[in-house]
Amino acid sequence: QSYRYACNCVAAFIQEKYKLSDVPFTALNRSFIDNYDLYLRTERRFALGTIVLLVTRLNTIVGEAIAEGIITADPFAGYEAEHPEREQKYLTAAELQRLMTTPLHDPKLYHIRDLFL
């Protein structure tokens, strides 16, 4: 299902950018990949994590096309997706105390909570 969604996003990009219903694999080049990345950022306004996921799905499909001999040049050569920076968040002392003292309705949850803490 995630590959279907990724394919739908590529199809929407092709329709919007090139006014075509499809393009051959041989038309895929670095410019296409860069334009697709830009489209996902600007037109669709997706978060970086979503963009990485969608471009990775496309890269997997392209990799299969290369393996099958459908295309010879890798359009992703030299492409590096921008990965989102993650800020490490920590629980405060008050939040930890609240977790430790919250009554639970299932005895198994006490064990899970102890493993977490």
C-alpha positions as a printed NumPy array, in Angstrom:
array([[  0.   ,   0.   ,   0.   ],
       [  2.87 ,   2.404,   0.696],
       [  4.309,   1.648,  -2.751],
       [  0.917,   2.346,  -4.301],
       [  0.795,   5.694,  -2.511],
       [  4.34 ,   6.478,  -3.677],
       [  3.373,   5.606,  -7.266],
       [  0.306,   7.83 ,  -7.   ],
       [  2.519,  10.71 ,  -5.858],
       [  4.858,  10.181,  -8.821],
       [  1.857,  10.021, -11.173],
       [  0.491,  13.288,  -9.751],
       [  3.915,  14.893, -10.2  ],
       [  4.153,  13.743, -13.827],
       [  0.632,  14.984, -14.523],
       [  1.221,  18.366, -12.905],
       [  4.782,  19.023, -14.087],
       [  4.827,  17.432, -17.537],
       [  1.087,  17.293, -18.334],
       [  1.47 ,  13.607, -19.194],
       [ -0.18 ,  10.495, -17.82 ],
       [  3.08 ,   8.525, -17.809],
       [  6.762,   8.745, -18.71 ],
       [  9.059,   5.896, -19.729],
       [ 11.742,   4.695, -17.333],
       [ 14.326,   5.931, -19.816],
       [ 13.137,   9.502, -19.178],
       [ 14.158,   9.259, -15.53 ],
       [ 17.31 ,  11.26 , -14.892],
       [ 18.813,  13.295, -12.075],
       [ 16.839,  16.376, -13.132],
       [ 13.599,  14.385, -12.834],
       [ 14.553,  13.223,  -9.333],
       [ 15.505,  16.744,  -8.214],
       [ 12.264,  18.174,  -9.633],
       [ 10.254,  15.445,  -7.914],
       [ 11.964,  16.235,  -4.606],
       [ 11.226,  19.942,  -5.087],
       [  7.603,  19.185,  -5.996],
       [  7.122,  17.16 ,  -2.812],
       [  8.605,  20.001,  -0.747],
       [  6.856,  22.955,  -2.354],
       [  3.66 ,  21.838,  -4.054],
       [  2.684,  18.991,  -1.746],
       [  4.336,  20.548,   1.33 ],
       [  5.311,  17.185,   2.761],
       [  7.54 ,  16.855,   5.796],
       [ 11.14 ,  15.766,   5.251],
       [ 10.463,  12.305,   6.648],
       [  7.626,  11.756,   4.166],
       [  9.793,  12.982,   1.296],
       [ 12.575,  10.578,   2.267],
       [ 10.059,   7.721,   2.373],
       [  8.528,   8.549,  -1.026],
       [ 11.874,   9.072,  -2.76 ],
       [ 13.21 ,   5.856,  -1.219],
       [ 10.223,   3.955,  -2.605],
       [ 10.902,   5.418,  -6.067],
       [ 14.587,   4.539,  -5.724],
       [ 13.657,   0.93 ,  -4.924],
       [ 11.47 ,   0.703,  -8.029],
       [ 14.225,   2.255, -10.159],
       [ 16.705,  -0.223,  -8.677],
       [ 14.483,  -3.093,  -9.801],
       [ 14.28 ,  -1.573, -13.3  ],
       [ 18.086,  -1.385, -13.401],
       [ 18.356,  -5.005, -12.229],
       [ 15.927,  -6.079, -14.961],
       [ 17.931,  -4.191, -17.596],
       [ 15.097,  -1.778, -18.387],
       [ 17.388,   1.184, -17.734],
       [ 21.153,   1.264, -17.499],
       [ 21.984,   4.578, -15.83 ],
       [ 21.004,   5.183, -12.221],
       [ 19.113,   8.506, -12.009],
       [ 19.719,   8.508,  -8.244],
       [ 23.511,   8.527,  -8.652],
       [ 24.784,  11.343,  -6.462],
       [ 21.332,  12.136,  -5.06 ],
       [ 21.224,  12.533,  -1.298],
       [ 17.85 ,  13.106,   0.346],
       [ 17.833,  15.677,   3.111],
       [ 17.113,  13.838,   6.336],
       [ 15.224,  15.62 ,   9.089],
       [ 17.2  ,  16.584,  12.151],
       [ 15.815,  14.958,  15.227],
       [ 15.945,  16.702,  18.562],
       [ 16.325,  14.306,  21.462],
       [ 13.595,  14.98 ,  23.989],
       [ 13.815,  13.885,  27.591],
       [ 11.129,  13.52 ,  30.212],
       [ 11.231,  15.967,  33.073],
       [ 11.515,  14.768,  36.663],
       [  7.834,  15.602,  37.184],
       [  6.822,  13.564,  34.121],
       [  8.889,  10.607,  35.307],
       [  7.316,  10.83 ,  38.761],
       [  3.854,  10.907,  37.197],
       [  4.675,   7.809,  35.14 ],
       [  5.959,   5.962,  38.204],
       [  2.922,   6.75 ,  40.356],
       [  0.097,   6.365,  37.849],
       [ -2.131,   3.425,  38.822],
       [ -2.596,   0.874,  36.055],
       [ -5.555,  -1.429,  35.431],
       [ -3.59 ,  -4.426,  34.121],
       [ -0.8  ,  -6.136,  36.11 ],
       [  1.159,  -6.699,  32.875],
       [  1.348,  -2.939,  32.41 ],
       [  3.27 ,  -2.595,  35.675],
       [  5.982,  -4.861,  34.279],
       [  6.064,  -2.949,  30.978],
       [  6.303,   0.351,  32.822],
       [  9.182,  -0.963,  34.939],
       [ 11.028,  -2.032,  31.786],
       [ 10.5  ,   1.4  ,  30.256],
       [ 11.67 ,   3.275,  33.313]])
